Amino acid sequence: MKDAIFSITIDGRPVEVSPGQSILDASRKIGLDIPTLCFLEKCGPLTSCLVCLVKVKGKLVPSCATNVEPGMAVESETVEVHEARRTALELLFSDHLGDCLSPCHRLCPLRMNIPVMLRQVQANRYEEAIVTIKNALPMPAILGRLCHHPCEQGCRRANWDDPAAIRELECRVADDDLASANPHLPARQPLTGKSVVIVGAGPTGLAAAYFLLRDGHSCVIADRQSAAGGTLRQSVQKGELPAEILQAEIEQLVRLGLELKLGVALGSELRLEGLLRGADAVLIAAGEISKSEVETIGLETSATGIKVHPDTFETSLKAIFAAGRAVKPMSAIIKAMADGQAVAHCINQFLLGEKIRKAEKPFSSVMGKLDKEELDQFMRGADLVGRAKTCELCATFSSKSTATEASRCLHCDCRSSGDCALQLYAQAYEADASRYRTHRRRFEQYVQPGGIVFEPGKCILCGICVKLTEMARETFGLTFIGRGFDVRVAAPFDKSIHEGLQLVGRECVQHCPTGALAFEK
């Protein structure tokens, strides 16, 4: 009835509610995101995760199970409440086992989602693979030849025989794309009307332009040389990089919107004050620069080059940024490009009038080194063939052989990464996954008929799957087995997870907050 409606406040904001509603219900009416891991509306409150805590009358209470009362004043976004939620998350991680991101993904300086790319190559879906690659990498055909592939150094397959040929597979896909009639261009954000002048057409400057163009800004690169590429030209001269590949990748940047002005040098033809009259920001990425040159253009120096803020790349002059070898020594091409990506992130924030912060690393819990028995479980889903010879991974390498090489991937990334509620809230609340962890449980993985994969180590005992099987009247269903720290979710009577999920398997996978239940990909 309408006359039963009353008001409460959440962080001082009035909310109209009805008897029987929870604080969580009320928060959602005003668009407030209180984190939940064990709550599903049809199941009702289970109160096992305690990440939905709020403060009422001086006490912390679970918002999913606390009903509203007239005149109630709720505190949700205070430092104290956030710390309590962070602690709840960290306690869940104390017994949680799994990598959100695979080691190869974590070690890539440009954060390419390598396992996804490998699965796309394995399925011969090159048109999807190039999207994955170019979403992260500027000029991938160049990186496919010159990157020192730290990703392969972290590949768990190397503990069995040899790492997956990640760099060569990336190169194969990128070469096929460049050879096509219409190479893939990543989408650009709507034009912002803001412009950036970049001094230096080497790896850092070209990478920065790539990401700034995608953010919707216009970019002009000026360089003293008659051809773009900077130190990449040295690789052409050494025979490590075909000149036509370098030119083709630069042409893709021009297609994306880049304007090049070559044969002009900073300090003579170009002055900072002049550049700022025609642009909203300037990036100096001109390679190694002497102290006298830095002083000539009016910037502060450091022991290694131009002095910049370590997190924002800002120089001593407003709207002037610097990155790459102009700031510090840098030899690895991918690290130079990663610097370009990082400074582009900061320049984008500056142009949009936002507070400049360095980009956050995506959150990942880390499983660590596997023993042989654990590695054997990963090997069950991978092709046992040895690594292809590098000389075979060229433009004429057959799609079948390329797919075989990609199938050597162990799939040690989480199938729910990016959609995992635990990962999402751990990132948002800056949780430390190792704070309360004293030991690591053993990795287990069970692939069930029908394609469901169960990883007990990822289960946080939220109870959603148990409740769903109970409501569906599954013949066996799932239940909690054991006591204390040894409790686990399983089907009763030593039945399999598959036997317990005959009716609601898909629903349980859909609502699992951690990827403990997932579909095989």
N, C-alpha and C positions, 0 to 999 in steps of 0.2 A: 504494500500500500504506500501511496505517495507520502502520507503523513508520518510514515515510519522512517523516512530518509532523514539523516542527520549529518553533521559535518565533523571531520577530524582535520588535523593539520599534519603534513609531512614536510619537515624542514621549513616550517612556517607557511607552507602553501595549503590553502583550504581545499578539501576534497569532500564531495558529497558521497555518502556511502549508505548501505542498507544493513540491517542486522544480519549476522551470519557471514558477512564478507570478511575476508582476511586482510591484514595489512598489505600483503602482496597484491591482492586484488585491487586495493585502493591505489597502490603505487602505479600499477599498470594503467589506471584510468588517466593519470597525468603524464604518462610516458616516461616514468622513472624506471631505469633498469636496475632492479635489485637482482644480484646474481642468484641463480638456482642450478643445482646439479641433480638433486633427487626429487624434484617436483614435476609432476605431470598432472594436469588438471583432472583428467578422468580417474586418476589413481588416488587423488587427495594427498594431503601432507604425509610425508614419510619421515621427515626430520632426521635424516642420517648424515647429511653433509655439513649442515650448519654454516653454509656460506651466505645464507640469506638473512643474517642477523641484522636487527635494527635495535635502537634503544628506546625504551618506553618506561617512564617513571623510574629512571636511574638504573634499569636492568636491561641486559642484552637478551633479546628473545628472537626466536625464528619467525620471520614475517609470514611464512607460508602456513603456519599453524596457530597464529595468534589472531583472534577475531577483533574487529574494530569495536570501540565503545564510544559513546557520546563524549565529546570534549577531549578525546585522546590526542596527545601531541607526540609525534613520532620523529625521532632523529635517524636519518638514513645516510647522509653524506658527510658525516663528521670524520675527523682524523681517527678518533677512537673506534668508530664503527668500521672504518676501512682497515684499520690494523687488525681488528678481530676477524674480519673476513679473510685478510691475507694469512693470518695464522691458521684459520680453518683450511684454507687451500694448501698451505705448507704441510699440515698434518696429513692431509690426503696423499700428498706426494711421498710421505715417509715410507709408504708401502706400495707405491705405484711404480711399475716397471715398464718402460717403453721409451723409444725415441720419437718425439714429435716430428723432428726432421732427421733424415738420414745423415750419417757422417759426411757423405759427399756433398749434400746440400748445405750443411753447416759450414764446410770448409771452402765453398766457392765464394770468393770475395764479392761477386756480383749477385749471389744468392739465387742462382738458377735452380729451379725445381728439377733436378737431374733424374730422379726416379720416374717422374711423370713423363719426361722426354723419352727415357729409355723404353717405357711401356708403349708409347706412341710409335716409336721406331720399330719395336718388336711386331706391332700390328700393321706395319707398313702405312701408317697414317702420317706421312711426311708433312701434309698440309697443316696438321695439328701440331706436330713436333716443332715446325719452324715458328709457329705462334708462341709456343712455350719458350723457345730459345730467344726469340727477339723481344719477348716481354722482359727479359732480364739482361740480355747481352747486346751492346752496340757492336756492329761489325763482327758477327760471329764467324764468318769465313776467315777472318784474320786471327781471331782468338783460337780457332780450331787448328791453327798452325803454330802460333807463337806462345800460347799460354803454357805456363810450366805445370799445368794440371794438378793443383793441390787436391782437387776432388778425388783423383785417383789414388793419392797417398792415403786418403781416409777410407777407401773402398774396402768393405769387409770381405769381399771376394778374394782379396789378396791373401787373407789368412788361410785360404783353401788352396788356390793355385796362383792366379794372376788377377789384378784388378780388371774391371770392365774397361773397354777402350772408349771411355767417355768422350775425350777430346776428339778422337777420330770420327766417332759417330756424329758428334755435333758438326764437325767439318763437312761430313758427307751430306748431311741435311742442308747445311748452309750453301754448299756448292750447288746442289740441285736447285735450290731456291734462286740463286743468282743466275743460273743458266736458263731459268724459265722466262717466258715472255713477259710476265708481270710479277716480279719478286714481291714478296709480302712486305707491306709497310704497316707498322703498328699504328693503332688508332691515336689520334691527337685529341686532346681536350679542346673545347671551344676556345677560339682566340681570345686572349686577355687584353690585347692592345699594348702589352708591355714588351720591351725590347732589351736584349742583352748583346753587348759586344764582347767577344772572346778574343783575347790576344794569344795566338798560338794554335796551330792546326795539327798538333801532335795527338797522342792517345788520350791525354787528359782533356784537352780542349774539344776534341771530336766527340768523346763520350759525354761530356757536359752538355754539348749542343744537342745530342740525341735525346737526352732526358728533358731538357728545357723545351725543345720543340714539342715533345709529347705532352708537356704540361700546358701547351697552348701559347707559349711566348715566341716571339720572333728572335732569330739569332743570326748575327753576322760574325764570321771568324776572319780575323786579319792575321796574316803571317808574313814574315820577312822573306820567306823562300818563294820561289816561282811555282811550287807545287805543294799541295797539302800532304800531310802525313807525318812530318816531324821525324822522330826517331824510327818510325816504321819504315822510312826510306832506307835506313841502314840495313834492315832485314831484307829488303829487296836486293840491295847490293850484295849481300852475303848469299843470296840464293835461297833464303829461308821462306820468302814470301813472293809469289809471282806478282809482278807489277800490275798485271791486269786485274788481279783480285783486289789489290789495294784501291785501284781506280774505281772498280765496280762498287766497292763498299762506300767510297766517298760519294759516288753518284747516287746511292740510295739515300744518303743524308741530304743531298741537294733535292731529291724527289720529296723528301719529308718537309722541306722548306728552308734548308740552310742556304745562306748566301756567303760566298767566299770572296775575300779581297786579298789577293796575293801580291807579294813584292813590296809590302809596306812594313816598316819596322817601328816598334814602339820607341819613342824618344826623339825621333827625327820627323818622319811624316806623321806619326801618331803621338798625341799628347793626351794625358788622362782627362784634363779639363775639357778638351775638345770632344773626346769620346762620350763624356757624361752629358754634353749638351744634346747629343743625338740619341741617347739611350738611357734606360732606367737603371741599369747596373752594368758593371764591367767585371770580367773575369780575366785575370792574368794567369795564363797557363803556357808560358813561353819557353818552358824547359829551364835548364840551369841558367842562372842569372847572377852576375857578380854583385858584390856589395856596392860598388860605385854606380852600377846601373840602377840598382834599387834606389839609392839616394838621389840619383839624377831625376827619377820620375816622382820623387817626393814621398816615398814610403819608408816605413821603419824596417830595419834589417834584423835578422836573427843570425845565429851562428851558421845556419845552413841556407839562408835565402831570405825571402820576404817574410816578415813577421806577421803571423795571422793568429786569430783566436783559435785555440785547438779544437773547439767543437763546432764553430760556425764558419770558419774560413774567412772571416772579415778582417780586413787590413785596418790600418790606422785612419784611413779615409773612408767616409761614409759612401756606401754603394759600390765600393771597390773590393773585390774578393780575389783570392789567389789560391792556387792548388797545384798539385803535381810536383815536378822537379823544380819549379820556381820557388817552392817552399822547403823541400827537403829531398835528399837523394832518393831515387826510386828507379829500380832497374826492371822489375817484372811488369810486363805489359798489362796484365790483368789488374795489378794493383794500381797502376796509373789510371786505368779506366774506372776502377772502383772509386778512386779519388774524384774523378770527374762526376760520377754518379752522386757521391756524397755532397760535393759542393753545389751541384745542380739542385739537390733537395733543399739546401739552405737558401740559395738564391730564389727559388720558387716561393719559399715562405716570405722572404723579404719583399718580393714583388707583390705578393698578396696582402701585405700589411700584417702578417702574423708574427708572433714571437719566433725567433730563429732558434731551432733546436736540432741537434744532429738526429739522423734517422735512427729509430730503435731497431735493434736486432730482433728478428722474430723469436718468440719464446720457444724453447725446446727443453724438455727433460732429456737427460742423457743416460743411456743404459750402460755405457762403458764397454770394456773388452769382454768378449764372449769366450767361454771355454769350448772345447771341441764338441761336446754333446749339444750345447746350445747352437753352435754354428751348424751342426748337422741338421737341425730343425729348419733353419733358413735354406739350406741346400736342397731340401725336399722339393721346393717350388721353383728351383732354378735349373737351367740346362747345364749338364755336367761337362759339356764340350770345353776344350781349352780356348784360351784367348786367340783371336785371329791375328795373323802376322800384320804388322803395321803397313807393310807395302801392299797388302790386299785391300786395305781400307781407303781406297782411292775412288775417283769418280766412276770407275768402271766396276766397282765392287757390287755384286748382285744384291738385289733387295733381299733375297733369301738369306745370303750370308750375313748381311747387315742385321737382319732380324734375329739371326742366331746369336750374333755377338750381343745384341741388346738383351736377349733372353738369359744371359749369364747373370743379370742383376738379381740380387738376393731379396729385393723388396723389403729392405730393413727400415723404410720410412713407415710412419703410421698411416693406415688406410683412411683414417678420419682427420688427418692433419688439415687444418684450415676450417674444419667443421666441428671440431672438438670443443665442447663447452669448457672443459677443464683447462685446455690450452688457451682459449679465448680469455677467460677470467684471470688466469695466471699472468698473462701479458698485461691486462688492464690494471691489476692490483700489484704488479711488480713482485710476484711471489718468487721466493728462492726455493727451487725444487729440492735442494739438498740440505736444507736447514735442519730438519729433524730425522734425516735418514741415517741410520747407524749401520745397516748392512743391506745388501742387495739380494732380493729373492731371485730364484732361478727363472730364466725365460722358458715359457711354454707356449706352444701354438698348436691348435687343433683345427684342421680344415674339415668341416662337416659336409655330408652329402647335401646338395642344394646350394653350395657355395658360401655358406656362413663360416667365418673364421672366428674362433674363440681364443682370446689371449687372457688367461686368468690374471696375469700380472698387472693388467691395465684396469681391472675391476676395482671400483672404490666402494662396493657393497651398498650402492644407492638404493637397491630394492625395487627399481622400476620394472625390470624384467620379471622378477618374482611375482610382483603384484599383477602384471599383465597376464601371466600364465594362469594365475589363480582366477582372475576375472573371466578369462576365456574358457575356464574349466578344461584345461589341457589334461590329457590322461595322466601324464607324469608331471609335466611342468618343470619349473625350477624352484629351488629352495635354498636356504642357508644351511650349510653343513659344518659342524665343528663348533668350537667354543673359543672365546677370547680372541687372541691374535691369530688363531688358526682358522677362523671362519672363512668359508669360501662359498661362492655360488656354484651350484651344480644341479644336475637332475638326480632325483632320489633313486634308491635301489640300484646304484651303480649303472644307471642308464646314461646314454650319451646326451650331449647338448641337443643334438639333432632330434633325438627321441622326445626330448622335453619341449621342443619348439615346433610342433606339428601344425599348429593353428596360427600362432602370432609371431613367428620367426621374423618376418619382415618388419613388423611393428616394433619388436624389441630392438632390432638393429637400428631402426630409424630414431628411436628415443634413447639409445645408449649414450650417456654424456661423455664417454671417454674413448670409444672405439674398441672396448673390450669385446664387443660383438660387432662384426663388420662383414660386409660382403667382399668376397675375393675379387680382386681387380686384375 
